[in-house]
Amino acid sequence: MIDTEPHLAAMLEERKARRAMPPYIPQVDGDVQTLLTSFFAREIPGSSVSGIARIGGGASKEQFVFTLAAPGEQPRRYVLRMDALEGITETSRAREYDVLKAFRGVVPVPDPIWLDADAAHFPTPAIIMEFVEGVTKPQTDGVSVTGLGTVLGDPLRGLIAPQYYANLAAIHKFDWTAAGLRHFSAPTADPKQPTRWLINFWKELLEQDAVTREPVLRLATQWLEDHVPDCPAPCVVHGDYRTGNYLFDEASGRVTAILDWEMSYIGDFHADLGWLLQPVFGSNIGGVFRASDIAPPTEMIAGYEAASGNRVDPVKLHYFTVFNAWKSYVLVSALGMQAARTAHNHQDVLLTFLAATGPMFVDDLARLLMMEESR
């Protein structure tokens, strides 16, 4: 078994068996209607399901919005998230359910209501959560992939920025030890264990799914293993915190929900900062780069430090900047490409499109590692 978080180690072994399965057949509205109707006939007898529609966005899960009318209650909207056989991430619906439940009332999140972690009813593991109103990008942003170069513009930047810092600070300051995260394990054996577990998890995914063997990836892997920093105070790391992964009301700028917690784990808060500072998630307008189109990096770090009380260590931030370029390559050029090649996902066109960003991350890694050598 791989030296990583036990629940994730088991998940890595299970995914090997799925590689030989036949192509994944995407769900159609009629099939989803049948699945939901039979599910709620057991969960809430006398209820009815209507208004099923596929939700766009994402590159891993099939998502549908629907209306549930329970006896004696007003109809309510919900979202069904269901695994494909493979995707751009390898995650657990049980962990997603745990972390969303834990953060209710701490930061704005959708309320997860039902979980089918073992695919006892749905064809694959699934979670059903409340539907939250909001958008992930302004209407003026056109047809860009959500989160990739999204431009909030003014006045949204100024309205969202304080919430952006405050929510990330609340995530990192959260007392996870008392939260009952049943499908998470505490990496407390030694101060390097949180990040060692993290590197081992993504290294195994790279080994399982690598389509090409890039020398700089091997070099980066070795560098990450050789320079694991101490993490004396592990916290919840969101894992994908950036513009595009929260909903907001476009008129007021109020953040209504933080989304995509599926890559969350217990680790070093610098990992979230290294992720949201990535160039691919930012904007460059008039020669000014804004991370996640919120603020320039130095301003972003200062805003986070003021909100959280955490001091950002530049050495650790550099480490996780390298890690996140490496992780991004694994996502788009290994997991995503293999899922498309094996026809194990419903979005093979999007996955193939995203794989074209792989050389960008290779270039980032080469630049970052040369910076390290020049010190």
C-alpha positions in Angstrom: 0.0 0.0 0.0 1.3 3.5 -0.9 2.5 5.7 2.0 -0.3 8.2 1.8 -3.6 8.9 3.5 -5.2 5.5 4.1 -8.5 6.3 2.5 -6.8 7.7 -0.6 -4.4 4.7 -0.7 -7.3 2.4 -0.9 -8.9 4.6 -3.6 -5.7 4.4 -5.7 -5.8 0.6 -5.6 -9.5 0.5 -6.6 -9.0 2.8 -9.6 -6.5 0.3 -11.1 -9.3 -2.2 -11.5 -11.5 0.3 -13.4 -8.9 0.8 -16.1 -10.0 -2.4 -17.9 -13.7 -1.5 -17.9 -15.5 -0.7 -21.1 -16.2 2.9 -22.2 -18.3 5.0 -19.9 -21.8 5.8 -21.1 -23.0 9.2 -20.1 -26.3 9.5 -18.3 -29.3 11.0 -20.2 -32.1 12.9 -18.6 -34.6 10.0 -18.8 -32.2 7.6 -17.0 -31.5 10.2 -14.3 -35.3 10.7 -13.9 -35.7 7.0 -13.3 -32.8 6.8 -10.9 -33.9 9.8 -8.8 -37.6 8.8 -8.8 -36.7 5.3 -7.5 -34.2 6.8 -5.0 -36.7 9.2 -3.5 -39.5 6.7 -3.5 -37.5 5.0 -0.8 -36.1 8.2 0.9 -39.2 10.4 0.8 -42.3 8.3 -0.1 -44.9 10.3 -2.1 -42.3 12.8 -3.4 -41.9 13.6 -7.1 -38.9 14.6 -9.3 -39.1 17.1 -12.2 -37.1 19.7 -14.1 -34.0 17.6 -14.6 -31.2 19.4 -16.6 -27.5 18.7 -17.0 -25.2 21.3 -15.5 -22.1 22.4 -17.6 -18.7 23.0 -16.2 -16.3 20.7 -14.4 -14.1 18.0 -16.0 -14.7 15.0 -13.8 -18.3 14.6 -12.5 -21.7 14.3 -14.2 -23.9 17.0 -12.7 -27.7 17.4 -12.9 -30.0 19.9 -11.3 -33.6 18.8 -10.5 -36.6 19.8 -8.5 -37.9 17.7 -5.6 -41.4 18.1 -4.4 -41.9 16.4 -1.0 -45.4 15.9 0.5 -46.5 19.0 2.4 -43.4 21.1 1.4 -42.5 23.6 -1.2 -40.6 22.2 -4.2 -36.8 22.6 -3.8 -33.9 22.5 -6.2 -31.0 20.1 -5.7 -27.8 19.1 -7.6 -26.8 15.5 -8.3 -23.1 14.9 -8.6 -22.2 11.5 -9.9 -18.7 10.0 -10.7 -17.7 8.9 -14.2 -15.3 6.0 -14.3 -12.3 8.4 -14.5 -11.8 12.1 -14.7 -9.3 14.9 -14.4 -9.3 14.2 -10.6 -9.4 11.1 -8.5 -11.6 11.9 -5.5 -14.1 10.5 -3.0 -17.8 11.5 -2.7 -17.7 10.4 1.0 -14.8 12.9 1.7 -16.7 15.6 -0.2 -19.8 15.0 1.9 -17.8 15.1 5.1 -16.1 18.3 4.4 -19.2 20.1 3.2 -21.1 19.1 6.3 -18.2 20.3 8.5 -18.1 23.7 6.9 -21.8 24.5 7.0 -22.0 27.8 8.9 -18.3 28.4 8.7 -18.1 29.6 5.1 -20.9 29.5 2.5 -21.2 26.0 1.1 -24.0 23.9 -0.5 -25.6 21.7 2.1 -25.0 18.0 1.2 -28.2 16.1 1.9 -27.8 12.5 0.6 -24.8 10.3 -0.1 -24.4 7.1 -2.1 -20.7 6.6 -1.5 -20.7 2.9 -2.6 -23.0 3.2 -5.6 -25.7 1.1 -3.8 -28.4 2.9 -5.9 -26.7 5.1 -8.5 -24.4 3.5 -11.2 -21.4 5.2 -9.6 -20.8 7.0 -6.3 -23.0 10.0 -6.0 -23.9 13.0 -3.7 -27.0 15.1 -3.7 -26.7 18.7 -2.4 -28.9 21.8 -2.2 -28.9 24.1 -5.3 -27.4 27.5 -4.6 -28.1 30.5 -6.7 -25.2 32.4 -8.2 -22.7 32.6 -11.1 -19.1 31.6 -11.4 -18.2 34.4 -13.8 -19.7 37.7 -15.0 -22.0 37.5 -18.1 -19.4 39.7 -19.9 -16.8 36.9 -19.6 -18.1 35.1 -22.7 -17.5 31.4 -23.4 -14.1 30.9 -21.6 -13.6 27.8 -19.5 -14.7 28.8 -16.0 -11.7 29.8 -13.9 -9.2 29.9 -16.7 -8.4 33.6 -17.2 -11.8 34.7 -15.8 -12.0 38.5 -15.6 -14.2 39.8 -12.8 -13.4 43.4 -13.5 -14.5 46.4 -11.4 -16.4 46.8 -9.2 -16.7 43.0 -8.6 -13.0 42.7 -7.7 -13.4 45.1 -4.9 -16.6 43.5 -3.6 -15.3 39.9 -3.8 -11.7 40.4 -2.5 -12.5 40.8 1.2 -14.7 37.8 1.1 -12.1 35.8 -0.8 -9.5 36.4 1.9 -11.9 35.9 4.8 -13.3 32.6 3.5 -9.8 31.2 2.8 -8.7 32.3 6.3 -11.8 30.7 7.9 -11.0 27.4 6.0 -7.4 27.4 7.3 -8.3 28.4 10.9 -11.1 25.8 11.1 -10.7 23.2 14.0 -10.7 20.1 11.9 -9.8 17.9 14.9 -13.2 18.3 16.3 -15.2 18.2 13.1 -15.8 14.5 12.7 -14.2 14.1 9.3 -14.7 10.4 9.2 -13.1 9.8 5.8 -10.0 11.9 6.5 -6.9 10.9 8.5 -4.7 13.1 10.6 -1.1 13.3 9.3 0.5 13.9 12.7 3.2 11.2 12.9 5.9 13.9 12.1 5.9 17.4 10.6 6.7 16.2 7.1 4.0 13.6 6.9 1.2 15.9 5.6 3.2 16.9 2.5 4.9 13.5 2.1 1.4 11.9 1.9 0.4 14.6 -0.6 3.4 14.0 -2.9 3.1 10.2 -2.7 -0.6 10.4 -3.7 0.0 12.6 -6.8 3.2 10.7 -7.7 1.2 7.4 -7.8 -1.4 9.0 -10.1 1.3 10.2 -12.4 2.8 6.7 -12.5 -0.6 5.1 -13.2 -1.6 7.6 -15.9 1.4 9.2 -17.6 0.9 9.4 -21.3 4.3 10.8 -22.1 7.5 10.7 -20.0 8.7 14.3 -19.6 12.2 14.5 -18.1 11.4 17.7 -16.3 8.5 15.9 -14.5 10.9 13.3 -13.2 13.3 16.1 -12.0 10.4 17.9 -10.4 9.2 14.8 -8.6 12.6 14.2 -7.2 13.0 17.8 -6.1 9.6 17.7 -4.3 10.6 14.5 -2.5 14.0 15.9 -1.5 12.7 19.2 -0.2 9.5 18.3 1.8 9.0 21.2 4.3 7.8 20.8 7.8 4.1 21.4 8.5 3.9 21.9 12.3 0.2 22.9 12.2 -1.8 21.0 9.6 -5.1 22.6 8.5 -7.9 21.9 6.0 -6.6 22.7 2.5 -9.4 23.3 0.0 -7.2 22.0 -2.9 -8.9 24.0 -5.7 -9.5 27.5 -4.2 -9.6 30.0 -7.0 -12.0 32.2 -9.0 -14.3 29.9 -10.9 -14.9 27.7 -7.9 -17.2 29.9 -5.9 -20.7 31.3 -6.8 -21.5 34.9 -6.4 -24.5 37.2 -6.9 -23.4 39.4 -9.9 -25.5 42.4 -8.8 -24.1 42.6 -5.2 -20.9 40.7 -5.4 -21.9 38.6 -2.4 -20.3 35.1 -2.4 -23.1 32.6 -2.1 -21.1 29.3 -2.1 -17.6 27.9 -2.2 -17.6 24.9 -4.6 -15.3 22.0 -5.6 -14.1 20.7 -2.3 -13.3 17.3 -3.7 -9.5 17.7 -3.6 -9.5 18.9 0.0 -7.2 17.2 2.6 -5.3 18.0 5.8 -2.0 19.7 5.1 -0.1 22.9 4.7 -2.0 26.2 4.0 0.7 27.3 1.6 -0.6 24.8 -0.9 -3.8 26.7 -1.4 -1.9 30.0 -1.9 0.4 28.3 -4.4 -2.6 27.1 -6.3 -4.6 30.4 -6.4 -1.5 32.3 -7.5 -1.0 30.2 -10.6 -0.8 32.2 -13.8 -3.4 30.1 -15.6 -6.1 31.2 -13.1 -5.2 34.9 -13.2 -5.6 37.8 -15.6 -3.0 40.1 -17.2 -4.6 43.4 -18.1 -2.5 46.4 -19.0 0.6 44.7 -17.8 -0.8 44.0 -14.4 -1.2 40.4 -13.3 -3.9 39.7 -10.8 -4.1 36.3 -9.2 -7.5 34.8 -9.7 -8.3 38.3 -11.1 -8.5 39.5 -7.5 -5.2 41.3 -6.9 -1.5 41.2 -7.7 0.4 38.4 -5.8 2.0 40.6 -3.2 -1.3 42.3 -2.4 -3.1 38.9 -2.4 -0.6 37.5 0.1 -0.9 40.6 2.3 -4.7 40.4 2.2 -4.6 36.7 3.2 -2.1 37.4 6.1 -4.2 40.2 7.4 -7.4 38.0 7.3 -5.8 34.8 8.7 -3.1 35.9 11.0 -0.8 33.3 9.3 2.6 34.4 8.1 3.4 33.3 4.6 6.8 31.7 4.4 8.4 32.5 1.0 10.4 29.2 0.9 7.3 27.1 1.5 5.3 29.2 -1.0 8.0 28.5 -3.6 7.8 24.8 -2.8 4.1 24.7 -3.3 4.3 26.8 -6.4 6.5 24.0 -7.9 4.1 21.4 -6.5 1.1 23.0 -8.0 2.6 23.3 -11.5 3.5 19.6 -11.2 0.0 18.8 -9.9 -1.5 20.7 -12.8 0.5 18.7 -15.3 -0.7 15.5 -13.7 -4.3 16.6 -13.8 -4.4 17.7 -17.5 -1.8 15.6 -19.2 -2.0 12.4 -17.2 -5.4 11.9 -15.6 -7.4 13.9 -18.1 -5.7 12.4 -21.2 -6.0 8.8 -19.9 -9.7 9.3 -19.1 -10.2 10.6 -22.7 -8.1 7.9 -24.3 -10.0 5.1 -22.4 -13.4 6.8 -23.0 -14.0 6.7 -19.3 -15.5 10.2 -19.0 -18.4 12.1 -20.5 -16.2 15.1 -21.5 -13.5 13.7 -23.6 -13.4 16.8 -25.9 -12.9 19.1 -22.9 -10.3 16.8 -21.4 -8.4 16.7 -24.7 -8.6 20.5 -24.9 -7.2 21.0 -21.4 -4.3 18.6 -22.1 -3.0 21.3 -24.5 -2.1 23.3 -21.4 0.4 20.6 -20.4 3.4 22.2 -22.1 2.7 25.4 -20.3 3.1 23.6 -16.9 6.3 21.9 -18.2 7.7 25.3 -19.0 6.6 26.6 -15.6 8.4 23.7 -13.9 11.6 24.3 -15.9 11.6 28.0 -15.0 10.8 27.3 -11.3 13.5 24.6 -11.0 16.1 26.8 -12.7 15.2 29.5 -10.2 16.0 27.0 -7.4 19.3 26.0 -9.0 20.4 29.6 -9.3 20.0 30.3 -5.6 
